Amino acid sequence: MDALEESLRKALVVPEEYQRKIPPLLLESLVEYVVIGRPTGHFMYAVLVNDLFQAYAHADCGSVAAMPFIVKYIFNHLPGNCWGSPEEVGEWLKRGGQYGREVQRQREMEGSKA
């Protein structure tokens, strides 16, 4: 993990309420998805693309119990362009999450200085 990735992870706020209510593996999956664009499992993907039926079809008991907190966390704390539709999630994955977007932004800034 380089300094950029570390700073992005630190900047991603996970309030204590969500740390207590969302199973650790699901929370880790969300953080990895947001920071580096790592694909999630079927359940989390369905939540991110707003497919309620598929989310419940792929959920275990812990995921079902945590669903309201997962949705609130995504809505209130994650970038709005990383969830909402298959297209937005696909683009987020393609660009490598926040890390990939920041690297691209830095390259563009360096290119504009030349």
C-alpha positions as CSV (number, residue, x, y, z in Angstrom):
1,M,0.0,0.0,0.0
2,D,1.5,3.3,-1.0
3,A,1.0,6.7,0.7
4,L,-1.9,7.7,-1.6
5,E,-3.9,4.5,-0.9
6,E,-3.2,4.9,2.8
7,S,-4.4,8.5,2.9
8,L,-7.6,7.5,0.9
9,R,-8.3,4.8,3.4
10,K,-7.9,7.1,6.3
11,A,-10.1,9.7,4.7
12,L,-13.0,7.2,4.2
13,V,-15.0,7.8,7.4
14,V,-16.7,4.8,8.9
15,P,-18.6,6.0,12.0
16,E,-18.7,3.7,15.0
17,E,-22.4,3.1,14.6
18,Y,-21.7,1.4,11.2
19,Q,-18.7,-0.4,12.5
20,R,-20.9,-2.0,15.1
21,K,-23.9,-2.8,12.9
22,I,-22.2,-3.9,9.6
23,P,-20.4,-7.2,9.6
24,P,-16.6,-6.7,9.3
25,L,-16.2,-8.6,6.0
26,L,-19.0,-6.5,4.3
27,L,-17.5,-3.3,5.6
28,E,-14.1,-4.3,4.4
29,S,-15.5,-5.1,1.0
30,L,-17.1,-1.7,0.8
31,V,-13.8,0.1,1.8
32,E,-11.8,-1.9,-0.8
33,Y,-14.4,-1.2,-3.5
34,V,-14.4,2.5,-2.8
35,V,-10.7,3.0,-2.3
36,I,-9.2,0.7,-5.0
37,G,-12.2,-0.4,-7.0
38,R,-12.0,-4.0,-5.9
39,P,-15.1,-5.9,-7.1
40,T,-17.5,-6.9,-4.3
41,G,-19.5,-10.1,-3.9
42,H,-23.0,-10.6,-5.4
43,F,-24.8,-9.3,-2.4
44,M,-22.9,-6.0,-2.1
45,Y,-22.9,-5.5,-5.8
46,A,-26.7,-5.8,-5.8
47,V,-26.9,-3.2,-3.0
48,L,-24.6,-0.8,-4.8
49,V,-26.6,-1.0,-8.1
50,N,-30.0,-0.6,-6.2
51,D,-31.2,-4.1,-7.0
52,L,-33.2,-5.0,-3.9
53,F,-34.5,-8.3,-5.1
54,Q,-31.0,-9.6,-6.0
55,A,-29.6,-8.2,-2.7
56,Y,-32.0,-10.2,-0.7
57,A,-31.5,-13.2,-2.9
58,H,-27.8,-13.2,-2.1
59,A,-28.0,-12.1,1.5
60,D,-27.2,-14.3,4.5
61,C,-28.9,-13.6,7.8
62,G,-26.2,-11.1,9.0
63,S,-26.4,-9.2,5.7
64,V,-30.2,-9.0,5.9
65,A,-30.0,-7.6,9.5
66,A,-27.4,-5.1,8.5
67,M,-29.1,-4.0,5.3
68,P,-30.6,-0.7,6.7
69,F,-27.2,0.3,8.0
70,I,-25.4,-0.7,4.8
71,V,-27.7,1.4,2.8
72,K,-27.5,4.4,5.1
73,Y,-23.7,4.2,5.1
74,I,-23.5,4.1,1.4
75,F,-26.0,7.0,1.0
76,N,-24.4,9.2,3.6
77,H,-20.7,8.5,3.4
78,L,-19.7,7.1,0.0
79,P,-19.1,9.1,-3.1
80,G,-22.4,9.5,-5.0
81,N,-20.8,8.4,-8.3
82,C,-19.8,5.0,-7.0
83,W,-23.2,3.5,-6.5
84,G,-26.8,3.8,-7.9
85,S,-26.8,1.8,-11.2
86,P,-24.8,-0.9,-12.9
87,E,-23.3,1.7,-15.2
88,E,-22.0,3.8,-12.3
89,V,-20.6,0.8,-10.4
90,G,-19.0,-0.5,-13.7
91,E,-17.4,2.8,-14.3
92,W,-16.1,3.0,-10.7
93,L,-14.6,-0.5,-11.0
94,K,-13.1,0.3,-14.5
95,R,-11.4,3.4,-13.2
96,G,-9.9,1.8,-10.1
97,G,-12.0,3.5,-7.4
98,Q,-10.8,6.6,-5.7
99,Y,-7.2,5.5,-6.1
100,G,-7.4,5.2,-9.8
101,R,-9.3,8.5,-10.2
102,E,-6.7,10.3,-8.1
103,V,-3.7,8.8,-10.1
104,Q,-5.4,9.8,-13.3
105,R,-6.0,13.3,-11.9
106,Q,-2.4,13.7,-10.9
107,R,-1.2,12.5,-14.4
108,E,-3.5,15.0,-16.1
109,M,-2.2,17.8,-13.8
110,E,1.4,16.8,-14.6
111,G,0.6,16.7,-18.3
112,S,-1.0,20.2,-18.2
113,K,2.2,21.6,-16.6
114,A,4.4,20.4,-19.5
